[in-house]
Amino acid sequence: MEDSAVTARLSQLMLQSLENLMSTNPYLEGNFAPVEDELTAFDLEVTGELPKELDGRFLRIGPNPLEADPKSHHWFLGSGMAHGLRLRDGKAEWFRSRFVRDDKVVAAKDWPPVPGPAGALQLGEGIANTNIMSHEGKTLALVEAGNLPVELDYELETVARCDFDGTLPGGLSAHPHLDPDTGELHSAVYSPLWNHIQYVVIGTDNRVRKTVDVPVPGQPMVHDCMITKNYFILLDLPVILDFEVAEAGYGLPYKWHPEYGARVGLLPREGSAEDVTWHEVEPCYVFHPMNGYEDEQGRVVLDVIRHHKMFDQDRLGPGEGVSTLDRWTIDPKVTRVHEQRLDDMSQEFPRLDERLTGKPYRYGYTAGLGADVSLGGIKKHDLLNGSSYLHNEGDHRVFMEPVFVPRSADAAEDDGWILAYVYDKTTDKSDVVVIEAQDFDSGPIATVHLPRRVPFGFHGNWSAG
């Protein structure tokens, strides 16, 4: 072959390699990849012994895109798929995976349209893919950025989009927080169409009781929030709507802008937007607080998973370095937040005994966060004495978000179990493990073997009964 032909062929091969590289997307491969269909399985195999006190459903949700462009697909996007494991009388009765129906799903599957209100702020054809929870008899699939929740039945079939009997003025967030004393849900709602964050309170009658629109200088991405006894906590952080990113064709048009600044807002729970006090922190991003509470001096203590930046260079997912467990202490009379590092291991998906949401607490639980979502295991934090414990079942066992379930309604904090979905790389299937919370670094007391893998997703909850 002549030199010119060799050069041409090498150029062609290099171009093909570049095209192949550009056509790959880590969030569409391995256990990020969607599963093709819905699934129902009964009488699942269990290793060990399931506690008979566990009577309910362990729910989980994540994206399961029907089709996606690898060059622009973001992990946070795509139609949702809900997964649920039913436990009762020491048995794993059933496991179900169901699409959370949106306009794209029903069109592709030739299913009937999704009932319920359309929603003024609906984006992404009405997807709901980020969190799943039960509230006052409703099972809700949730997402952020102004979309309505989608109500599911007990077996995870889509019922309808939900606007709480017409009382929800916009959408809802992925992270409502339940006040354990009042039974109300508190949420921070944002939309790319708004220059405010909306504080929404949903009562035990499944109707919106209160909304407050808090103006902000830009259009920030607000994934989560927190409550304390007297305050609703707002996060106004420098990941904001970016039209250049949108024009470039990326699915999630938000970008790191440190010049925007970073601040925490304290809104009195029965106050108005004019009552908010703002408190500055170093530029960073927080998807998830672990908890917040007020100390004896009246300061707000907020434990958060802190990312030093987010969506700066990575347009496809949260791949901007380590995320640490930090404590922010906020004096309502001081404009600057005191920041303290609690644990420098990279981690995410913080949870606690949610009977203590908004109150002083001792224990929290996190999953590792690395290049493949998890570092393998999960971690328990004793925030009183600063110690921690790891539960790890080998590099081939990748844990997702740990969820605490108390042994009984009046059990002490940390007296119960940790439940988690786990992906096993050797079998390409998933399990659900049950761990004694007070014997955290020992092996699971029970492992439920699922018939196939559950893709890496985001959040879930235990729903009793």
C-alpha positions as CSV (number, residue, x, y, z in Angstrom):
1,M,0.0,0.0,0.0
2,E,1.4,3.4,-0.9
3,D,2.2,6.0,1.8
4,S,-0.7,8.2,0.7
5,A,-3.2,5.3,1.0
6,V,-1.8,4.3,4.4
7,T,-2.2,7.9,5.6
8,A,-5.7,8.1,4.3
9,R,-6.6,4.8,6.0
10,L,-5.1,5.8,9.3
11,S,-7.0,9.1,9.1
12,Q,-10.2,7.1,8.4
13,L,-9.6,4.8,11.4
14,M,-8.8,7.8,13.7
15,L,-12.0,9.5,12.6
16,Q,-14.0,6.3,13.2
17,S,-12.4,5.9,16.7
18,L,-13.3,9.5,17.5
19,E,-16.9,9.0,16.3
20,N,-17.1,5.9,18.4
21,L,-15.7,7.7,21.4
22,M,-18.2,10.5,21.0
23,S,-21.1,8.1,20.6
24,T,-20.5,6.4,23.9
25,N,-22.1,7.6,27.2
26,P,-21.2,6.1,30.6
27,Y,-24.8,6.7,31.7
28,L,-26.2,4.4,29.1
29,E,-23.8,1.5,29.7
30,G,-23.4,-1.2,32.4
31,N,-25.9,-0.9,35.2
32,F,-26.8,2.6,34.1
33,A,-28.3,1.1,30.9
34,P,-32.1,0.9,30.9
35,V,-33.9,-2.4,31.2
36,E,-36.2,-3.2,28.2
37,D,-39.5,-4.0,29.8
38,E,-41.6,-4.2,32.9
39,L,-41.3,-7.2,35.2
40,T,-43.3,-9.1,37.9
41,A,-41.9,-11.9,40.1
42,F,-43.3,-13.7,43.1
43,D,-41.9,-15.6,46.1
44,L,-38.3,-14.4,45.7
45,E,-35.3,-16.4,47.0
46,V,-34.0,-15.1,50.3
47,T,-30.6,-15.9,51.9
48,G,-30.8,-15.4,55.7
49,E,-33.9,-14.4,57.6
50,L,-36.1,-11.4,56.9
51,P,-37.4,-9.7,60.1
52,K,-41.1,-10.3,60.4
53,E,-41.6,-6.7,61.5
54,L,-40.8,-5.6,58.0
55,D,-44.3,-5.3,56.6
56,G,-44.5,-3.1,53.5
57,R,-42.8,-2.1,50.3
58,F,-39.3,-1.1,49.6
59,L,-39.6,1.4,46.7
60,R,-37.0,2.8,44.4
61,I,-37.0,4.8,41.2
62,G,-34.6,6.0,38.5
63,P,-34.3,6.9,34.8
64,N,-35.1,4.2,32.2
65,P,-34.9,6.1,28.9
66,L,-36.7,4.4,26.0
67,E,-34.2,6.0,23.6
68,A,-31.4,8.6,24.1
69,D,-28.7,10.3,22.1
70,P,-25.4,9.3,23.7
71,K,-23.8,12.6,22.8
72,S,-26.2,14.7,24.8
73,H,-28.0,12.3,27.2
74,H,-27.7,13.3,30.9
75,W,-28.1,10.7,33.6
76,F,-30.8,12.8,35.3
77,L,-33.1,12.5,32.2
78,G,-35.3,9.8,30.7
79,S,-38.6,8.2,31.6
80,G,-38.9,6.9,35.1
81,M,-39.1,3.3,36.2
82,A,-40.4,2.4,39.6
83,H,-39.2,-0.7,41.4
84,G,-40.8,-2.2,44.5
85,L,-40.2,-5.2,46.8
86,R,-43.1,-6.4,49.0
87,L,-42.1,-7.9,52.3
88,R,-44.4,-9.6,54.7
89,D,-44.3,-12.3,57.4
90,G,-40.6,-12.9,56.8
91,K,-41.1,-13.5,53.1
92,A,-40.4,-11.6,49.9
93,E,-43.8,-11.8,48.3
94,W,-43.2,-9.9,45.1
95,F,-41.0,-7.6,43.1
96,R,-42.3,-5.3,40.4
97,S,-40.8,-2.9,37.9
98,R,-43.1,-0.5,36.1
99,F,-42.7,2.5,33.8
100,V,-43.9,5.7,35.3
101,R,-46.1,6.7,32.4
102,D,-45.4,10.0,30.6
103,D,-46.3,11.2,27.2
104,K,-43.2,9.6,25.6
105,V,-43.8,6.2,27.2
106,V,-47.5,6.0,26.3
107,A,-46.7,7.0,22.7
108,A,-44.0,4.4,22.3
109,K,-46.0,1.6,23.9
110,D,-49.4,2.6,22.4
111,W,-50.9,3.0,25.8
112,P,-53.7,5.3,26.8
113,P,-52.8,8.9,27.6
114,V,-51.8,9.7,31.2
115,P,-54.9,11.0,33.1
116,G,-54.9,14.0,35.3
117,P,-54.0,17.7,34.9
118,A,-51.4,18.7,32.3
119,G,-49.5,21.1,34.5
120,A,-48.4,24.6,33.4
121,L,-44.7,23.9,33.8
122,Q,-44.4,20.4,32.5
123,L,-41.0,19.6,30.9
124,G,-39.6,16.4,29.3
125,E,-43.1,15.2,28.3
126,G,-44.1,14.9,32.0
127,I,-41.3,12.6,33.3
128,A,-41.1,11.6,36.9
129,N,-37.9,9.6,37.6
130,T,-36.1,10.9,40.8
131,N,-37.9,9.9,44.0
132,I,-40.8,7.7,45.1
133,M,-42.7,8.0,48.4
134,S,-46.0,7.5,50.1
135,H,-48.0,10.3,51.7
136,E,-51.4,9.9,53.3
137,G,-52.4,6.9,51.2
138,K,-50.9,8.1,47.9
139,T,-47.8,6.6,46.3
140,L,-46.1,9.4,44.4
141,A,-43.3,9.4,41.7
142,L,-41.5,12.7,41.9
143,V,-39.1,14.8,39.9
144,E,-38.0,18.5,40.0
145,A,-38.0,21.5,37.7
146,G,-41.7,22.1,37.9
147,N,-43.2,18.7,36.8
148,L,-46.2,17.3,38.5
149,P,-46.0,14.2,40.7
150,V,-47.4,11.0,39.2
151,E,-49.6,9.0,41.5
152,L,-49.1,5.2,41.4
153,D,-51.3,2.4,42.8
154,Y,-50.0,-0.1,45.3
155,E,-48.6,-2.3,42.6
156,L,-46.9,0.6,40.9
157,E,-49.2,1.1,38.0
158,T,-49.7,4.7,36.9
159,V,-52.9,6.2,38.1
160,A,-52.7,9.9,37.1
161,R,-50.7,13.1,37.3
162,C,-51.4,14.8,40.7
163,D,-51.8,18.5,41.5
164,F,-53.4,17.8,45.0
165,D,-57.0,18.6,44.0
166,G,-55.9,21.7,42.0
167,T,-54.1,23.3,45.0
168,L,-50.6,23.0,43.6
169,P,-49.8,26.2,41.6
170,G,-46.8,24.8,39.8
171,G,-45.0,21.5,40.1
172,L,-43.3,19.8,43.0
173,S,-39.7,18.9,43.9
174,A,-38.0,15.6,44.1
175,H,-37.4,16.0,47.8
176,P,-40.4,16.9,50.0
177,H,-39.5,16.5,53.7
178,L,-42.1,15.2,56.1
179,D,-42.4,17.0,59.5
180,P,-42.7,14.0,61.9
181,D,-44.7,16.1,64.3
182,T,-47.3,17.6,62.0
183,G,-47.4,15.1,59.1
184,E,-47.0,17.9,56.6
185,L,-44.7,17.8,53.6
186,H,-42.4,20.7,53.0
187,S,-40.8,21.3,49.6
188,A,-38.7,23.8,47.6
189,V,-40.0,24.0,44.0
190,Y,-38.1,25.6,41.1
191,S,-38.6,25.9,37.4
192,P,-36.4,27.2,34.5
193,L,-39.3,29.5,33.8
194,W,-39.2,31.1,37.3
195,N,-36.9,33.7,39.0
196,H,-38.0,32.5,42.4
197,I,-38.0,29.4,44.6
198,Q,-41.4,28.4,45.8
199,Y,-41.9,27.1,49.4
200,V,-44.8,24.6,49.3
201,V,-46.5,23.0,52.3
202,I,-48.8,20.0,51.7
203,G,-51.1,19.0,54.6
204,T,-52.3,15.7,55.8
205,D,-55.4,16.1,53.7
206,N,-53.2,16.0,50.5
207,R,-53.9,19.6,49.7
208,V,-51.5,22.5,49.6
209,R,-51.8,24.6,52.7
210,K,-49.2,27.3,52.0
211,T,-46.9,28.7,49.3
212,V,-44.3,31.4,49.5
213,D,-42.4,32.7,46.4
214,V,-38.9,33.7,47.4
215,P,-37.2,35.8,44.7
216,V,-33.6,34.9,43.6
217,P,-31.2,36.7,41.3
218,G,-31.0,33.9,38.7
219,Q,-32.6,30.6,37.8
220,P,-30.7,28.1,40.1
221,M,-31.1,24.3,40.1
222,V,-32.6,23.5,43.6
223,H,-32.6,19.8,44.1
224,D,-33.4,19.6,47.8
225,C,-34.2,21.6,51.0
226,M,-34.6,21.0,54.7
227,I,-36.7,22.0,57.7
228,T,-36.0,22.8,61.3
229,K,-38.3,23.6,64.2
230,N,-38.7,27.2,63.1
231,Y,-37.2,27.5,59.6
232,F,-37.5,26.3,56.1
233,I,-34.0,26.1,54.6
234,L,-33.4,27.3,51.0
235,L,-30.3,26.6,48.9
236,D,-29.4,29.2,46.3
237,L,-26.3,27.8,44.8
238,P,-24.2,28.5,41.6
239,V,-25.6,25.8,39.3
240,I,-27.9,28.0,37.1
241,L,-29.8,27.9,33.8
242,D,-27.3,28.4,30.9
243,F,-28.7,29.1,27.5
244,E,-25.4,28.3,25.7
245,V,-25.6,24.8,27.2
246,A,-29.2,24.5,26.0
247,E,-28.3,25.8,22.5
248,A,-25.4,23.2,22.3
249,G,-28.1,20.5,22.5
250,Y,-27.4,19.1,26.0
251,G,-30.4,17.6,27.8
252,L,-29.8,19.4,31.1
253,P,-29.2,23.1,30.5
254,Y,-27.6,23.9,33.9
255,K,-24.0,24.9,34.4
256,W,-21.5,25.8,37.2
257,H,-21.3,29.6,37.6
258,P,-19.2,30.4,40.7
259,E,-19.6,34.1,40.2
260,Y,-23.3,33.7,41.0
261,G,-22.3,33.1,44.6
262,A,-23.7,30.6,47.1
263,R,-26.0,31.2,50.0
264,V,-28.4,29.6,52.4
265,G,-31.8,31.1,53.2
266,L,-33.7,30.9,56.5
267,L,-37.4,31.4,56.0
268,P,-39.5,31.3,59.1
269,R,-42.0,28.5,58.5
270,E,-45.0,30.7,58.9
271,G,-43.3,33.8,57.4
272,S,-43.2,35.6,54.1
273,A,-40.5,36.1,51.5
274,E,-39.5,39.4,53.2
275,D,-38.6,37.5,56.3
276,V,-35.9,35.4,54.7
277,T,-32.3,36.0,55.9
278,W,-29.5,35.0,53.6
279,H,-26.1,33.6,54.7
280,E,-23.1,33.2,52.5
281,V,-21.0,30.0,52.0
282,E,-18.1,29.3,49.7
283,P,-19.2,28.5,46.2
284,C,-20.2,24.8,46.0
285,Y,-23.1,22.6,45.2
286,V,-25.4,20.5,47.4
287,F,-27.8,18.0,46.1
288,H,-28.7,16.6,49.5
289,P,-28.7,17.7,53.1
290,M,-28.6,14.9,55.6
291,N,-30.6,16.8,58.2
292,G,-30.9,20.2,59.9
293,Y,-31.8,21.3,63.4
294,E,-31.5,24.2,65.8
295,D,-29.1,24.0,68.7
296,E,-29.4,25.4,72.2
297,Q,-28.0,28.8,71.1
298,G,-30.7,29.1,68.4
299,R,-28.3,28.5,65.5
300,V,-29.2,26.3,62.6
301,V,-27.0,23.3,62.1
302,L,-27.2,21.8,58.6
303,D,-25.3,18.6,57.6
304,V,-24.8,18.4,53.8
305,I,-23.0,16.5,51.1
306,R,-20.8,19.2,49.6
307,H,-19.6,19.1,46.0
308,H,-16.8,21.6,45.3
309,K,-18.4,22.3,41.9
310,M,-21.0,20.7,39.6
311,F,-21.7,20.6,35.8
312,D,-18.5,22.7,35.1
313,Q,-17.0,20.5,32.4
314,D,-19.1,17.3,32.6
315,R,-22.4,17.8,30.7
316,L,-23.6,14.3,31.1
317,G,-23.6,13.7,34.9
318,P,-22.3,14.7,38.3
319,G,-18.6,13.8,37.5
320,E,-16.8,16.8,39.0
321,G,-14.8,15.2,41.8
322,V,-15.2,14.2,45.4
323,S,-18.2,15.1,47.6
324,T,-17.7,15.4,51.3
325,L,-19.9,15.4,54.4
326,D,-19.8,18.9,55.9
327,R,-21.5,20.8,58.7
328,W,-22.8,24.3,58.2
329,T,-23.6,26.3,61.3
330,I,-25.8,29.3,60.7
331,D,-26.3,32.1,63.2
332,P,-29.5,33.9,62.0
333,K,-27.9,37.2,63.0
334,V,-24.6,36.6,61.1
335,T,-24.4,36.8,57.3
336,R,-21.6,34.2,57.0
337,V,-22.0,30.4,57.4
338,H,-19.4,28.6,59.5
339,E,-18.2,25.5,57.5
340,Q,-16.7,22.4,59.0
341,R,-15.6,19.2,57.3
342,L,-17.0,16.0,59.0
343,D,-15.8,13.3,56.6
344,D,-13.6,13.7,53.5
345,M,-14.6,10.3,51.9
346,S,-16.5,10.8,48.7
347,Q,-20.1,10.0,49.4
348,E,-23.7,10.9,48.6
349,F,-27.3,10.0,49.2
350,P,-27.4,10.8,52.9
351,R,-30.3,9.4,55.0
352,L,-31.2,9.3,58.7
353,D,-33.9,8.0,61.0
354,E,-36.6,10.3,59.5
355,R,-38.5,10.4,62.8
356,L,-35.8,13.0,63.6
357,T,-36.1,15.2,60.5
358,G,-35.6,18.8,61.6
359,K,-34.5,17.7,65.1
360,P,-31.1,17.0,66.8
361,Y,-29.9,13.5,65.8
362,R,-26.9,11.3,66.2
363,Y,-26.7,8.9,63.2
364,G,-26.7,9.2,59.5
365,Y,-26.0,6.9,56.6
366,T,-24.5,7.5,53.2
367,A,-23.4,5.6,50.0
368,G,-20.0,6.0,48.5
369,L,-19.9,8.0,45.2
370,G,-17.2,7.2,42.7
371,A,-16.8,6.9,38.9
372,D,-19.3,4.0,38.9
373,V,-21.8,5.8,41.3
374,S,-20.6,3.9,44.4
375,L,-17.3,3.0,46.0
376,G,-18.9,-0.4,46.8
377,G,-20.2,0.0,50.3
378,I,-22.2,2.2,52.5
379,K,-21.2,4.2,55.6
380,K,-22.8,4.9,59.0
381,H,-21.8,8.1,60.8
382,D,-22.0,8.7,64.5
383,L,-22.2,12.5,64.6
384,L,-21.9,12.7,68.3
385,N,-18.4,11.2,68.7
386,G,-17.2,11.5,65.1
387,S,-16.8,7.8,64.4
388,S,-18.0,5.9,61.4
389,Y,-18.5,2.3,60.2
390,L,-18.3,0.8,56.7
391,H,-20.4,-2.0,55.3
392,N,-18.8,-3.4,52.3
393,E,-19.4,-6.8,50.5
394,G,-16.6,-6.6,48.0
395,D,-15.8,-4.5,45.0
396,H,-18.3,-6.4,42.9
397,R,-21.2,-5.4,45.2
398,V,-22.3,-1.8,44.4
399,F,-24.7,-0.3,47.0
400,M,-27.3,2.3,46.3
401,E,-28.9,4.7,48.7
402,P,-29.3,3.2,52.3
403,V,-32.7,3.6,53.9
404,F,-33.3,3.3,57.6
405,V,-36.4,1.5,58.9
406,P,-37.1,1.7,62.7
407,R,-37.8,-1.6,64.5
408,S,-41.0,-0.1,65.8
409,A,-42.7,3.3,66.0
410,D,-41.2,4.0,69.4
411,A,-37.8,2.3,68.9
412,A,-34.7,4.3,69.8
413,E,-32.7,6.1,67.1
414,D,-30.6,3.6,65.1
415,D,-32.7,0.6,66.5
416,G,-33.8,-0.9,63.2
417,W,-32.5,-1.9,59.8
418,I,-30.8,-0.5,56.8
419,L,-32.3,-1.6,53.5
420,A,-30.5,-1.0,50.2
421,Y,-30.6,-2.2,46.6
422,V,-27.3,-3.7,45.6
423,Y,-25.9,-4.4,42.1
424,D,-23.7,-7.5,41.8
425,K,-21.2,-7.2,38.9
426,T,-20.5,-10.9,38.8
427,T,-24.2,-11.9,38.2
428,D,-25.4,-8.8,36.5
429,K,-28.4,-8.9,38.8
430,S,-29.5,-6.9,41.9
431,D,-30.4,-7.8,45.4
432,V,-32.0,-6.1,48.4
433,V,-30.0,-6.4,51.6
434,V,-31.2,-6.0,55.2
435,I,-28.6,-4.9,57.7
436,E,-28.9,-4.5,61.5
437,A,-28.3,-0.8,62.0
438,Q,-26.6,-1.4,65.3
439,D,-24.3,-4.1,63.8
440,F,-23.6,-2.1,60.7
441,D,-20.2,-3.4,59.6
442,S,-21.3,-7.1,59.8
443,G,-22.9,-9.1,57.0
444,P,-26.5,-8.6,56.1
445,I,-29.1,-10.6,58.1
446,A,-31.0,-11.2,54.9
447,T,-30.5,-10.8,51.2
448,V,-33.4,-10.9,48.7
449,H,-32.3,-12.1,45.3
450,L,-34.0,-10.2,42.5
451,P,-34.6,-11.7,39.1
452,R,-32.6,-9.1,37.3
453,R,-30.7,-5.9,37.8
454,V,-32.1,-2.6,38.9
455,P,-30.4,0.2,37.1
456,F,-28.5,2.8,39.0
457,G,-31.0,5.4,39.9
458,F,-31.6,7.9,42.6
459,H,-34.0,7.6,45.5
460,G,-36.5,5.4,47.3
461,N,-38.2,4.9,50.6
462,W,-39.8,2.3,52.8
463,S,-43.6,2.4,52.7
464,A,-45.1,0.5,55.6
465,G,-48.2,-1.6,55.3
